[in-house]
Amino acid sequence: MKKNIVFLFGIISMLGILLTACKNETESMTTIDVTINGKAVDQVALSLNSLMSYEFAVQSSDKVGRIELLKNVNGINSGLSVAGSTTGSSEKVAGSVLVTSEMKLILNVFSKDFKLAATKSIQIKIFVTTNAVTEIALTSAKTGGVIADMLSNITARGVCWSTLPNPTNDLATKTSDGSGTGAFVSEMKNLAMGTTYFVRSYIVGAQGVIYGNEQVFTTLSPPVPEIPNGGFEAPVIAGFVMNPQPNVWTFTGGGAGMQRNGSAFGAKNAPEGFQTGLFQQAASISQSMDLPAGNYAISLKGAQRGTQAQTFELYFDALLIGKFQPATADFELFVSDKFTATAGTHKITITGTNAKGGDNSGFIDEVKLLYRP
């Protein structure tokens, strides 16, 4: 009797093992075949901003319960498509996606009881990417790139730059940084100061010339002298004063002076500090200052007295570099034309022309010298 019981338990155990094996075999019969742009691949390198077509073909020994397709960029998943409550054992997920960065496409297939039955991921790489620009100086900067390791026969690589978008490697402004795949560093030299550049990496290989993404940067501007008393804060006055002294500015005409916030002229509060330059009818102010050689412009903020119509002219030595008429009593920014200075002493003159006649007053503040490449 005891032997029969042991034998019976043995048979039951064997049946359990066989049933489990059959069940596992059934659950494991799900396959996923992938094509990218019509080719069966596990990973692929593509051009930046290209449109990539994909197709995932699912075969299962049982009905599929659910399929989800995810795009993974820098470890973050976002859904591309989801097919829920499918009825067949053969399904396809197809479509296209714009390649804006390196990413993975991940297809998850769930059984009819919504357990994960199979998964497949495809790595999408960029042919070449351009690194962020670093170590930006007056006339130099650094960047570089990364070339997908699955490429071959890369005979030349580097970066090219221009003051216009989409520079190409036939320009003289480029680097040559060896050959092959992987990361490389590029140093851009002989740049103009205070200038905005566009730069992108390039590779030359069996596919021809391929460019990476574009980066934009601006070189540093050299320090420029400050226009003395450009904010009209000295001397400190009460109300308004014509020809206030002592002063670096020379005031010409009976209506040239300064006014303080709250004066009888009713100007809006000064953009800088508490005082502004004052121009009543035809009047001018000027000063001489030493400048290093270079290209410059002058900026200032101007406003009208109420609804009046004062007009201004701006001179560098005897050269007219700007005309402007503030639209309202609110201070607005004006910038002169670019001019070239030799090293030495030069004269800056601001004139209230009162071109329309009558009694018109206006105000200026924040007179500054700007570098121009």
Order of alpha helices (4+ residues) and beta strands (2+ residues): alpha-beta-beta-beta-beta-beta-beta-beta-beta-beta-beta-beta-beta-beta-beta-beta-beta-beta-beta-beta-beta-beta-beta-beta-beta-beta-beta
